[in-house]
Amino acid sequence: MNLQSATSTTSFRVKAFIISLLVLLAIASFVYTQYLIGQIRDNERASTELWAKASAYISVEQYQQSQMLLQRMAQEVEAHPLVGPELRNRWSAVISRVQSELSNAGLDFVANEVIINNLFEIPSIVVDQEGRIVHHRNIRENDLDSRLVSKYASVNDPIIFFVGDGDSQEMQMLYYGNSALVSTLRFFPYIQFGLLTLFLGLGYASLSSIKRNEQSKLWVGMARESAHQLGTPISSLMGWIELLKESAGEDEYTLSIVHELENDVDRLQTIADRFNKIGSEPELKVMRAGPVVSHVCSYMSRRLPQLGGKIGFKKDIEMQGKVALNEQLFTWALENLIKNAFDATDEGFVSVTSVLDGGLLRIDVEDTGKGIERRLHKEVFSPGFSTKKRGWGLGLSLARRIIEEYHGGKIFIDRSNPGDGTRFRIELPLKTDYSILEM
């Protein structure tokens, strides 16, 4: 298992755990909210039934015959000539008290003031036997129609009650919807789920950021330590090369070999300098990119394996366009692309071309190799991704960071299909304002 596979497995497990936790929390929240909604709806139905009973009660005059007898008795006492004022007042007080008790004034107060006016805040519609709307509460006049009755009927079973007394008694039906509290609670699980997703996402992003920073510091430390370790053998090689120059005398063949060795040692020194500068802010200078690209192509074409002459190397470089470059980092990125192209090609060719395209310098590195599946076009730039059995899979990730973060350009796969080769493209903004130090 390579680094990419291990990283993907760990990342998948972390994501699976977070998603599972989120789903469990959402389910628990939804179930508990539904339980609360059920309890509230039961209480609201009880309140609605109490409202209906109160409406039925106040529609009927209580103890009508007894009230009439008491009223007649009061009139007779008032008109009787043998009843004195003191006795009349005492009997009138007794009759008034009995009338008050028969009228159930306290119950009237509860029905009218407590139940109907204060407690009942649920949207409701009362219809008669013909389906005509006779009463409504907590609903605007403009919203009243038969469709609202049907909607409430689908939400809650109607409550049937009777108003009036005797021959005038009439059946009515009370349809009611959900209160504002229930309606709000129905959306609460989704709001909570959204907040949980947001918080978990922020937490995951924070942990990922911390992890990336730690890894970045580790790589910076390793790179600088490598540069330090390379310093001693490079200095020693430089000394040996000088000795070889002296001993070669006028032998041109030996001098050419020494010259190539010197170029390789210079390259090692360049690599050490690159490693030593990792983590530092790169210095950009405006220069012609063509000579830099051409030099990289010449160096790589002489040193990369040609597999018995089966792979050709082509270049067509535009030499005048100027861009802001850090030469050491840019050549590092371009070398990675060219080496990657050679590694992917068994036979055919590798080509490097650059042209001016509007305000951009466009550099293409193309091969006739194995190609890359479309689903992997973005993955190839991820740290650790590699299609080779050996390798850390950091070359293309490094190239993207150098081109996009340090040089403000773009790097992407312009074309690639399995068995049909690949073309990587670099786009760098041209510089016409030479306020930066120019070379």
C-alpha positions as a Markdown table, in Angstrom:
| # | Residue | x | y | z |
|---|---|---|---|---|
| 1 | Met | 0.0 | 0.0 | 0.0 |
| 2 | Asn | 1.5 | 3.4 | -1.0 |
| 3 | Leu | 1.2 | 6.6 | 0.8 |
| 4 | Gln | -1.8 | 7.7 | -1.2 |
| 5 | Ser | -3.7 | 4.5 | -0.3 |
| 6 | Ala | -2.9 | 4.8 | 3.4 |
| 7 | Thr | -3.9 | 8.5 | 3.4 |
| 8 | Ser | -7.1 | 7.8 | 1.5 |
| 9 | Thr | -8.0 | 4.9 | 3.9 |
| 10 | Thr | -7.4 | 7.1 | 7.0 |
| 11 | Ser | -9.3 | 10.0 | 5.5 |
| 12 | Phe | -12.2 | 7.7 | 4.6 |
| 13 | Arg | -12.4 | 6.4 | 8.1 |
| 14 | Val | -12.4 | 9.8 | 9.6 |
| 15 | Lys | -15.1 | 11.1 | 7.2 |
| 16 | Ala | -17.2 | 7.9 | 7.8 |
| 17 | Phe | -17.0 | 8.4 | 11.6 |
| 18 | Ile | -18.0 | 12.1 | 11.3 |
| 19 | Ile | -20.9 | 11.3 | 8.9 |
| 20 | Ser | -22.1 | 8.4 | 11.1 |
| 21 | Leu | -22.0 | 10.7 | 14.2 |
| 22 | Leu | -23.9 | 13.4 | 12.3 |
| 23 | Val | -26.6 | 10.9 | 11.1 |
| 24 | Leu | -27.0 | 9.5 | 14.6 |
| 25 | Leu | -27.4 | 12.9 | 16.1 |
| 26 | Ala | -29.9 | 13.9 | 13.4 |
| 27 | Ile | -32.0 | 10.7 | 14.0 |
| 28 | Ala | -32.0 | 11.2 | 17.8 |
| 29 | Ser | -33.0 | 14.8 | 17.4 |
| 30 | Phe | -35.7 | 13.9 | 14.9 |
| 31 | Val | -37.2 | 11.2 | 17.1 |
| 32 | Tyr | -37.2 | 13.3 | 20.2 |
| 33 | Thr | -38.7 | 16.3 | 18.4 |
| 34 | Gln | -41.4 | 14.0 | 17.0 |
| 35 | Tyr | -42.1 | 12.8 | 20.6 |
| 36 | Leu | -42.4 | 16.4 | 21.8 |
| 37 | Ile | -44.7 | 17.3 | 18.9 |
| 38 | Gly | -46.9 | 14.4 | 19.7 |
| 39 | Gln | -47.2 | 15.5 | 23.3 |
| 40 | Ile | -47.9 | 19.1 | 22.4 |
| 41 | Arg | -50.5 | 18.0 | 19.8 |
| 42 | Asp | -52.3 | 15.9 | 22.4 |
| 43 | Asn | -52.4 | 18.8 | 24.8 |
| 44 | Glu | -53.6 | 21.1 | 22.0 |
| 45 | Arg | -56.4 | 18.7 | 21.1 |
| 46 | Ala | -57.5 | 18.6 | 24.7 |
| 47 | Ser | -57.5 | 22.4 | 24.7 |
| 48 | Thr | -59.5 | 22.5 | 21.5 |
| 49 | Glu | -62.1 | 20.1 | 22.9 |
| 50 | Leu | -62.4 | 22.2 | 26.0 |
| 51 | Trp | -62.9 | 25.3 | 23.8 |
| 52 | Ala | -65.6 | 23.5 | 21.9 |
| 53 | Lys | -67.4 | 22.5 | 25.1 |
| 54 | Ala | -67.1 | 26.0 | 26.4 |
| 55 | Ser | -68.7 | 27.3 | 23.2 |
| 56 | Ala | -71.5 | 24.8 | 23.5 |
| 57 | Tyr | -72.1 | 25.8 | 27.1 |
| 58 | Ile | -72.3 | 29.5 | 26.6 |
| 59 | Ser | -74.7 | 29.1 | 23.7 |
| 60 | Val | -77.4 | 27.6 | 26.0 |
| 61 | Glu | -79.2 | 29.6 | 28.7 |
| 62 | Gln | -78.8 | 27.5 | 31.9 |
| 63 | Tyr | -81.8 | 26.5 | 34.1 |
| 64 | Gln | -84.2 | 28.6 | 32.0 |
| 65 | Gln | -87.5 | 27.5 | 33.7 |
| 66 | Ser | -86.1 | 28.0 | 37.2 |
| 67 | Gln | -84.9 | 31.4 | 36.2 |
| 68 | Met | -88.3 | 32.3 | 35.0 |
| 69 | Leu | -90.0 | 31.1 | 38.3 |
| 70 | Leu | -87.5 | 33.1 | 40.4 |
| 71 | Gln | -88.1 | 36.2 | 38.3 |
| 72 | Arg | -91.9 | 35.8 | 38.7 |
| 73 | Met | -91.5 | 35.3 | 42.4 |
| 74 | Ala | -89.4 | 38.5 | 42.7 |
| 75 | Gln | -92.1 | 40.4 | 40.9 |
| 76 | Glu | -94.8 | 39.1 | 43.2 |
| 77 | Val | -92.8 | 40.0 | 46.3 |
| 78 | Glu | -92.2 | 43.4 | 45.0 |
| 79 | Ala | -95.9 | 44.0 | 44.3 |
| 80 | His | -97.4 | 42.2 | 47.4 |
| 81 | Pro | -99.1 | 44.9 | 49.7 |
| 82 | Leu | -98.6 | 42.9 | 52.9 |
| 83 | Val | -94.8 | 42.6 | 52.6 |
| 84 | Gly | -92.9 | 45.3 | 54.4 |
| 85 | Pro | -89.8 | 47.0 | 53.1 |
| 86 | Glu | -87.5 | 45.0 | 55.4 |
| 87 | Leu | -88.9 | 41.6 | 54.5 |
| 88 | Arg | -89.0 | 42.6 | 50.8 |
| 89 | Asn | -85.3 | 43.5 | 50.9 |
| 90 | Arg | -84.4 | 40.3 | 52.6 |
| 91 | Trp | -86.4 | 38.1 | 50.2 |
| 92 | Ser | -85.0 | 40.0 | 47.2 |
| 93 | Ala | -81.4 | 39.3 | 48.4 |
| 94 | Val | -82.2 | 35.6 | 48.7 |
| 95 | Ile | -83.8 | 35.5 | 45.2 |
| 96 | Ser | -80.8 | 37.3 | 43.7 |
| 97 | Arg | -78.4 | 34.9 | 45.3 |
| 98 | Val | -80.3 | 31.9 | 44.0 |
| 99 | Gln | -80.4 | 33.4 | 40.5 |
| 100 | Ser | -76.7 | 34.0 | 40.6 |
| 101 | Glu | -76.0 | 30.4 | 41.7 |
| 102 | Leu | -78.4 | 29.1 | 38.9 |
| 103 | Ser | -76.7 | 31.2 | 36.3 |
| 104 | Asn | -73.3 | 29.6 | 37.1 |
| 105 | Ala | -71.6 | 33.0 | 36.8 |
| 106 | Gly | -68.2 | 31.6 | 37.8 |
| 107 | Leu | -68.4 | 28.9 | 35.1 |
| 108 | Asp | -69.4 | 31.6 | 32.6 |
| 109 | Phe | -66.3 | 33.6 | 33.5 |
| 110 | Val | -64.1 | 30.5 | 33.1 |
| 111 | Ala | -65.7 | 29.6 | 29.7 |
| 112 | Asn | -65.6 | 33.2 | 28.3 |
| 113 | Glu | -62.5 | 34.8 | 29.8 |
| 114 | Val | -60.1 | 31.9 | 30.6 |
| 115 | Ile | -60.8 | 29.3 | 28.0 |
| 116 | Ile | -62.1 | 31.1 | 24.9 |
| 117 | Asn | -60.3 | 34.5 | 25.1 |
| 118 | Asn | -57.0 | 33.4 | 26.6 |
| 119 | Leu | -56.2 | 29.8 | 26.3 |
| 120 | Phe | -57.2 | 29.0 | 22.8 |
| 121 | Glu | -54.5 | 30.2 | 20.3 |
| 122 | Ile | -54.8 | 27.5 | 17.7 |
| 123 | Pro | -56.0 | 28.3 | 14.2 |
| 124 | Ser | -59.5 | 26.9 | 13.9 |
| 125 | Ile | -62.6 | 27.0 | 11.7 |
| 126 | Val | -66.2 | 26.1 | 12.9 |
| 127 | Val | -68.6 | 25.0 | 10.2 |
| 128 | Asp | -72.3 | 24.1 | 10.4 |
| 129 | Gln | -74.0 | 21.0 | 9.1 |
| 130 | Glu | -74.2 | 22.5 | 5.6 |
| 131 | Gly | -70.4 | 23.2 | 5.6 |
| 132 | Arg | -70.8 | 26.9 | 6.0 |
| 133 | Ile | -68.1 | 28.7 | 8.0 |
| 134 | Val | -69.8 | 30.2 | 11.1 |
| 135 | His | -66.8 | 31.0 | 13.2 |
| 136 | His | -63.0 | 31.2 | 13.1 |
| 137 | Arg | -60.1 | 32.1 | 15.3 |
| 138 | Asn | -56.5 | 33.1 | 14.6 |
| 139 | Ile | -57.1 | 33.1 | 10.8 |
| 140 | Arg | -57.1 | 36.1 | 8.5 |
| 141 | Glu | -60.3 | 36.8 | 6.6 |
| 142 | Asn | -58.5 | 36.6 | 3.3 |
| 143 | Asp | -57.3 | 33.1 | 4.0 |
| 144 | Leu | -60.8 | 31.7 | 4.7 |
| 145 | Asp | -62.0 | 29.1 | 2.1 |
| 146 | Ser | -63.0 | 25.5 | 1.8 |
| 147 | Arg | -59.5 | 24.5 | 0.9 |
| 148 | Leu | -58.3 | 25.6 | 4.3 |
| 149 | Val | -61.0 | 23.4 | 5.9 |
| 150 | Ser | -59.8 | 20.4 | 3.8 |
| 151 | Lys | -56.2 | 21.1 | 4.8 |
| 152 | Tyr | -57.1 | 21.2 | 8.5 |
| 153 | Ala | -59.1 | 18.0 | 8.1 |
| 154 | Ser | -56.0 | 16.2 | 6.8 |
| 155 | Val | -53.9 | 17.4 | 9.7 |
| 156 | Asn | -56.3 | 16.7 | 12.6 |
| 157 | Asp | -59.6 | 14.9 | 13.0 |
| 158 | Pro | -62.5 | 17.4 | 13.5 |
| 159 | Ile | -64.2 | 17.9 | 16.9 |
| 160 | Ile | -68.0 | 17.6 | 16.8 |
| 161 | Phe | -70.1 | 19.6 | 19.3 |
| 162 | Phe | -73.7 | 20.8 | 19.6 |
| 163 | Val | -74.9 | 24.4 | 20.2 |
| 164 | Gly | -78.3 | 25.6 | 21.3 |
| 165 | Asp | -81.1 | 23.8 | 23.1 |
| 166 | Gly | -84.2 | 21.8 | 22.3 |
| 167 | Asp | -85.5 | 22.2 | 18.8 |
| 168 | Ser | -82.9 | 24.9 | 18.0 |
| 169 | Gln | -80.0 | 22.6 | 18.8 |
| 170 | Glu | -77.5 | 22.4 | 15.9 |
| 171 | Met | -74.4 | 20.2 | 15.3 |
| 172 | Gln | -71.2 | 22.0 | 14.4 |
| 173 | Met | -67.7 | 20.8 | 13.5 |
| 174 | Leu | -64.4 | 22.3 | 14.6 |
| 175 | Tyr | -61.4 | 22.0 | 12.3 |
| 176 | Tyr | -58.1 | 23.1 | 13.6 |
| 177 | Gly | -54.5 | 23.2 | 12.4 |
| 178 | Asn | -51.2 | 23.2 | 14.1 |
| 179 | Ser | -50.1 | 26.0 | 16.4 |
| 180 | Ala | -47.1 | 28.1 | 15.7 |
| 181 | Leu | -45.1 | 26.1 | 18.3 |
| 182 | Val | -45.8 | 22.8 | 16.5 |
| 183 | Ser | -45.1 | 24.3 | 13.1 |
| 184 | Thr | -41.8 | 25.6 | 14.4 |
| 185 | Leu | -40.8 | 22.4 | 16.0 |
| 186 | Arg | -41.4 | 20.5 | 12.7 |
| 187 | Phe | -38.5 | 22.5 | 11.2 |
| 188 | Phe | -36.3 | 22.3 | 14.3 |
| 189 | Pro | -34.6 | 18.9 | 13.4 |
| 190 | Tyr | -33.6 | 20.3 | 10.0 |
| 191 | Ile | -32.2 | 23.5 | 11.5 |
| 192 | Gln | -30.4 | 21.5 | 14.1 |
| 193 | Phe | -29.0 | 19.1 | 11.5 |
| 194 | Gly | -27.8 | 22.1 | 9.5 |
| 195 | Leu | -26.1 | 23.6 | 12.5 |
| 196 | Leu | -24.5 | 20.2 | 13.4 |
| 197 | Thr | -23.2 | 19.9 | 9.8 |
| 198 | Leu | -21.8 | 23.4 | 10.0 |
| 199 | Phe | -20.1 | 22.9 | 13.4 |
| 200 | Leu | -18.7 | 19.4 | 12.4 |
| 201 | Gly | -17.6 | 20.8 | 9.1 |
| 202 | Leu | -15.7 | 23.7 | 10.9 |
| 203 | Gly | -14.3 | 21.2 | 13.4 |
| 204 | Tyr | -13.1 | 18.9 | 10.6 |
| 205 | Ala | -11.6 | 21.8 | 8.7 |
| 206 | Ser | -9.8 | 23.1 | 11.8 |
| 207 | Leu | -8.4 | 19.6 | 12.5 |
| 208 | Ser | -7.4 | 19.2 | 8.8 |
| 209 | Ser | -5.7 | 22.6 | 8.9 |
| 210 | Ile | -3.8 | 21.8 | 12.1 |
| 211 | Lys | -2.7 | 18.5 | 10.6 |
| 212 | Arg | -1.6 | 20.1 | 7.3 |
| 213 | Asn | 0.4 | 22.8 | 9.3 |
| 214 | Glu | 2.1 | 20.1 | 11.3 |
| 215 | Gln | 2.9 | 18.1 | 8.2 |
| 216 | Ser | 4.2 | 21.2 | 6.5 |
| 217 | Lys | 6.5 | 22.1 | 9.4 |
| 218 | Leu | 7.8 | 18.5 | 9.3 |
| 219 | Trp | 8.5 | 18.6 | 5.6 |
| 220 | Val | 10.2 | 22.0 | 5.9 |
| 221 | Gly | 12.4 | 20.7 | 8.7 |
| 222 | Met | 13.3 | 17.5 | 6.8 |
| 223 | Ala | 14.0 | 19.6 | 3.6 |
| 224 | Arg | 16.4 | 22.0 | 5.4 |
| 225 | Glu | 18.1 | 19.2 | 7.2 |
| 226 | Ser | 18.6 | 17.4 | 3.8 |
| 227 | Ala | 20.1 | 20.6 | 2.4 |
| 228 | His | 22.5 | 20.9 | 5.3 |
| 229 | Gln | 23.6 | 17.2 | 4.9 |
| 230 | Leu | 24.1 | 17.7 | 1.2 |
| 231 | Gly | 26.5 | 20.6 | 1.8 |
| 232 | Thr | 29.5 | 18.6 | 2.8 |
| 233 | Pro | 29.6 | 16.0 | 0.0 |
| 234 | Ile | 28.9 | 18.8 | -2.6 |
| 235 | Ser | 31.9 | 20.8 | -1.3 |
| 236 | Ser | 34.0 | 17.6 | -1.5 |
| 237 | Leu | 32.9 | 16.9 | -5.1 |
| 238 | Met | 33.8 | 20.4 | -6.1 |
| 239 | Gly | 37.3 | 19.8 | -4.8 |
| 240 | Trp | 37.7 | 16.5 | -6.7 |
| 241 | Ile | 36.4 | 18.1 | -9.9 |
| 242 | Glu | 39.1 | 20.8 | -9.7 |
| 243 | Leu | 41.7 | 18.0 | -9.2 |
| 244 | Leu | 40.4 | 16.2 | -12.3 |
| 245 | Lys | 40.6 | 19.4 | -14.3 |
| 246 | Glu | 44.3 | 19.8 | -13.4 |
| 247 | Ser | 45.1 | 16.2 | -14.1 |
| 248 | Ala | 43.2 | 16.1 | -17.5 |
| 249 | Gly | 45.5 | 18.6 | -19.0 |
| 250 | Glu | 44.6 | 19.1 | -22.7 |
| 251 | Asp | 42.6 | 15.9 | -23.0 |
| 252 | Glu | 39.3 | 17.2 | -24.5 |
| 253 | Tyr | 37.4 | 14.0 | -23.9 |
| 254 | Thr | 38.3 | 13.9 | -20.2 |
| 255 | Leu | 37.6 | 17.7 | -19.9 |
| 256 | Ser | 34.1 | 17.2 | -21.4 |
| 257 | Ile | 33.3 | 14.5 | -18.8 |
| 258 | Val | 34.6 | 16.8 | -16.1 |
| 259 | His | 32.4 | 19.6 | -17.5 |
| 260 | Glu | 29.3 | 17.3 | -17.3 |
| 261 | Leu | 30.3 | 16.3 | -13.7 |
| 262 | Glu | 30.6 | 20.0 | -12.9 |
| 263 | Asn | 27.1 | 20.6 | -14.3 |
| 264 | Asp | 25.7 | 17.8 | -12.1 |
| 265 | Val | 27.4 | 19.1 | -9.0 |
| 266 | Asp | 26.0 | 22.5 | -9.8 |
| 267 | Arg | 22.6 | 20.9 | -10.1 |
| 268 | Leu | 23.1 | 19.2 | -6.7 |
| 269 | Gln | 24.0 | 22.6 | -5.2 |
| 270 | Thr | 20.8 | 24.0 | -6.8 |
| 271 | Ile | 18.7 | 21.2 | -5.3 |
| 272 | Ala | 20.3 | 21.9 | -1.9 |
| 273 | Asp | 19.5 | 25.6 | -2.2 |
| 274 | Arg | 15.9 | 24.7 | -3.1 |
| 275 | Phe | 15.5 | 22.5 | 0.0 |
| 276 | Asn | 17.0 | 25.2 | 2.1 |
| 277 | Lys | 14.5 | 27.8 | 0.9 |
| 278 | Ile | 11.4 | 25.7 | 1.5 |
| 279 | Gly | 9.2 | 27.5 | 3.9 |
| 280 | Ser | 10.6 | 30.9 | 3.1 |
| 281 | Glu | 8.8 | 33.5 | 1.0 |
| 282 | Pro | 10.3 | 33.2 | -2.5 |
| 283 | Glu | 11.7 | 36.3 | -4.3 |
| 284 | Leu | 10.2 | 36.8 | -7.8 |
| 285 | Lys | 12.0 | 38.7 | -10.5 |
| 286 | Val | 10.7 | 39.7 | -13.9 |
| 287 | Met | 12.7 | 37.9 | -16.6 |
| 288 | Arg | 12.3 | 36.2 | -20.0 |
| 289 | Ala | 10.9 | 32.7 | -19.3 |
| 290 | Gly | 12.1 | 31.2 | -22.6 |
| 291 | Pro | 15.8 | 30.9 | -21.8 |
| 292 | Val | 14.9 | 29.3 | -18.4 |
| 293 | Val | 12.5 | 26.8 | -20.1 |
| 294 | Ser | 15.1 | 26.0 | -22.8 |
| 295 | His | 17.9 | 25.4 | -20.3 |
| 296 | Val | 15.7 | 23.0 | -18.3 |
| 297 | Cys | 14.8 | 21.1 | -21.5 |
| 298 | Ser | 18.4 | 20.8 | -22.6 |
| 299 | Tyr | 19.5 | 19.5 | -19.2 |
| 300 | Met | 16.6 | 17.0 | -18.8 |
| 301 | Ser | 17.0 | 15.7 | -22.4 |
| 302 | Arg | 20.6 | 14.8 | -21.8 |
| 303 | Arg | 20.1 | 13.0 | -18.5 |
| 304 | Leu | 16.7 | 11.3 | -18.6 |
| 305 | Pro | 16.7 | 7.7 | -19.8 |
| 306 | Gln | 15.9 | 7.4 | -23.5 |
| 307 | Leu | 15.0 | 3.7 | -23.4 |
| 308 | Gly | 17.1 | 2.7 | -26.3 |
| 309 | Gly | 16.1 | 5.6 | -28.4 |
| 310 | Lys | 12.4 | 4.8 | -28.3 |
| 311 | Ile | 11.5 | 8.2 | -26.8 |
| 312 | Gly | 12.1 | 11.4 | -28.7 |
| 313 | Phe | 12.2 | 14.9 | -27.2 |
| 314 | Lys | 10.8 | 18.0 | -28.9 |
| 315 | Lys | 10.8 | 21.6 | -27.9 |
| 316 | Asp | 9.4 | 24.8 | -29.4 |
| 317 | Ile | 10.1 | 27.6 | -26.9 |
| 318 | Glu | 8.9 | 31.2 | -27.2 |
| 319 | Met | 11.8 | 33.4 | -26.1 |
| 320 | Gln | 10.5 | 36.9 | -25.5 |
| 321 | Gly | 7.6 | 36.8 | -23.0 |
| 322 | Lys | 8.5 | 38.1 | -19.6 |
| 323 | Val | 7.0 | 36.8 | -16.3 |
| 324 | Ala | 7.7 | 37.1 | -12.6 |
| 325 | Leu | 9.8 | 34.1 | -11.7 |
| 326 | Asn | 11.7 | 32.5 | -8.9 |
| 327 | Glu | 14.1 | 30.7 | -11.2 |
| 328 | Gln | 15.1 | 27.9 | -8.8 |
| 329 | Leu | 11.5 | 27.0 | -7.8 |
| 330 | Phe | 10.1 | 27.3 | -11.4 |
| 331 | Thr | 12.7 | 25.0 | -12.9 |
| 332 | Trp | 12.0 | 22.6 | -10.1 |
| 333 | Ala | 8.3 | 22.5 | -11.1 |
| 334 | Leu | 9.1 | 22.2 | -14.8 |
| 335 | Glu | 11.6 | 19.4 | -14.2 |
| 336 | Asn | 9.0 | 17.5 | -12.3 |
| 337 | Leu | 6.5 | 17.7 | -15.2 |
| 338 | Ile | 9.1 | 16.6 | -17.8 |
| 339 | Lys | 10.3 | 13.7 | -15.6 |
| 340 | Asn | 6.7 | 12.7 | -15.0 |
| 341 | Ala | 6.2 | 12.7 | -18.8 |
| 342 | Phe | 9.2 | 10.5 | -19.4 |
| 343 | Asp | 8.2 | 8.1 | -16.7 |
| 344 | Ala | 4.7 | 7.7 | -18.3 |
| 345 | Thr | 6.0 | 7.0 | -21.8 |
| 346 | Asp | 7.4 | 3.7 | -23.1 |
| 347 | Glu | 7.9 | 4.9 | -26.7 |
| 348 | Gly | 6.9 | 7.9 | -28.7 |
| 349 | Phe | 7.9 | 11.4 | -27.7 |
| 350 | Val | 7.9 | 14.1 | -25.0 |
| 351 | Ser | 7.5 | 17.7 | -26.1 |
| 352 | Val | 7.7 | 21.1 | -24.4 |
| 353 | Thr | 6.2 | 24.1 | -26.1 |
| 354 | Ser | 5.5 | 27.6 | -25.0 |
| 355 | Val | 3.5 | 30.4 | -26.7 |
| 356 | Leu | 2.1 | 33.8 | -25.9 |
| 357 | Asp | -1.7 | 33.7 | -25.5 |
| 358 | Gly | -3.2 | 37.1 | -24.8 |
| 359 | Gly | -1.9 | 38.2 | -21.4 |
| 360 | Leu | -0.6 | 34.7 | -20.6 |
| 361 | Leu | 2.5 | 32.7 | -21.2 |
| 362 | Arg | 1.3 | 29.1 | -21.9 |
| 363 | Ile | 3.7 | 26.2 | -21.4 |
| 364 | Asp | 2.6 | 22.7 | -22.5 |
| 365 | Val | 4.4 | 19.5 | -21.5 |
| 366 | Glu | 3.0 | 16.6 | -23.6 |
| 367 | Asp | 3.7 | 12.9 | -23.9 |
| 368 | Thr | 2.4 | 10.0 | -25.8 |
| 369 | Gly | 2.3 | 7.7 | -22.7 |
| 370 | Lys | -0.3 | 5.8 | -20.8 |
| 371 | Gly | -2.7 | 8.7 | -20.1 |
| 372 | Ile | -4.8 | 9.4 | -17.1 |
| 373 | Glu | -8.4 | 8.6 | -16.4 |
| 374 | Arg | -10.7 | 11.7 | -16.3 |
| 375 | Arg | -11.8 | 11.0 | -12.8 |
| 376 | Leu | -8.2 | 11.3 | -11.6 |
| 377 | His | -7.4 | 14.6 | -13.4 |
| 378 | Lys | -7.7 | 16.6 | -10.1 |
| 379 | Glu | -6.4 | 13.8 | -7.8 |
| 380 | Val | -3.0 | 13.7 | -9.5 |
| 381 | Phe | -2.1 | 17.0 | -7.8 |
| 382 | Ser | -3.0 | 15.6 | -4.3 |
| 383 | Pro | 0.0 | 15.0 | -2.0 |
| 384 | Gly | 0.8 | 11.2 | -1.9 |
| 385 | Phe | -1.0 | 10.4 | -5.2 |
| 386 | Ser | 1.1 | 8.1 | -7.4 |
| 387 | Thr | 0.5 | 5.6 | -10.1 |
| 388 | Lys | 4.0 | 4.2 | -9.7 |
| 389 | Lys | 4.9 | 1.4 | -7.3 |
| 390 | Arg | 7.7 | 3.5 | -5.8 |
| 391 | Gly | 7.7 | 7.2 | -5.1 |
| 392 | Trp | 6.2 | 9.6 | -2.6 |
| 393 | Gly | 3.7 | 11.2 | -5.0 |
| 394 | Leu | 4.9 | 14.7 | -4.2 |
| 395 | Gly | 6.2 | 15.9 | -7.5 |
| 396 | Leu | 3.0 | 17.2 | -9.1 |
| 397 | Ser | 1.7 | 18.5 | -5.7 |
| 398 | Leu | 4.9 | 20.5 | -5.3 |
| 399 | Ala | 4.6 | 21.8 | -8.9 |
| 400 | Arg | 1.1 | 23.0 | -8.3 |
| 401 | Arg | 2.1 | 24.8 | -5.1 |
| 402 | Ile | 5.1 | 26.5 | -6.9 |
| 403 | Ile | 3.1 | 27.6 | -9.9 |
| 404 | Glu | -0.2 | 28.6 | -8.2 |
| 405 | Glu | 0.8 | 29.8 | -4.8 |
| 406 | Tyr | 4.2 | 31.3 | -5.5 |
| 407 | His | 3.8 | 32.5 | -9.1 |
| 408 | Gly | 0.1 | 33.3 | -9.3 |
| 409 | Gly | -0.4 | 31.0 | -12.3 |
| 410 | Lys | -2.3 | 27.9 | -13.1 |
| 411 | Ile | -1.3 | 24.3 | -13.7 |
| 412 | Phe | -3.8 | 21.6 | -14.9 |
| 413 | Ile | -4.3 | 18.7 | -17.2 |
| 414 | Asp | -5.4 | 20.1 | -20.5 |
| 415 | Arg | -5.9 | 16.8 | -22.2 |
| 416 | Ser | -5.5 | 13.2 | -21.2 |
| 417 | Asn | -7.1 | 9.8 | -22.0 |
| 418 | Pro | -6.0 | 6.3 | -21.2 |
| 419 | Gly | -3.6 | 5.1 | -23.9 |
| 420 | Asp | -3.6 | 8.4 | -25.7 |
| 421 | Gly | -1.0 | 10.4 | -23.7 |
| 422 | Thr | -1.3 | 13.5 | -21.5 |
| 423 | Arg | -0.8 | 17.2 | -21.9 |
| 424 | Phe | -0.1 | 19.3 | -18.7 |
| 425 | Arg | -0.4 | 23.0 | -19.1 |
| 426 | Ile | 1.1 | 25.9 | -17.1 |
| 427 | Glu | -0.3 | 29.4 | -17.5 |
| 428 | Leu | 1.7 | 32.4 | -16.1 |
| 429 | Pro | 0.6 | 36.1 | -16.3 |
| 430 | Leu | 2.8 | 38.2 | -18.5 |
| 431 | Lys | 4.4 | 41.2 | -17.0 |
| 432 | Thr | 4.3 | 44.6 | -18.7 |
| 433 | Asp | 4.7 | 46.6 | -15.5 |
| 434 | Tyr | 8.3 | 46.3 | -14.6 |
| 435 | Ser | 8.1 | 47.8 | -11.1 |
| 436 | Ile | 9.6 | 44.5 | -9.9 |
| 437 | Leu | 13.4 | 44.2 | -10.4 |
| 438 | Glu | 13.9 | 43.2 | -14.0 |
| 439 | Met | 16.4 | 40.8 | -15.5 |
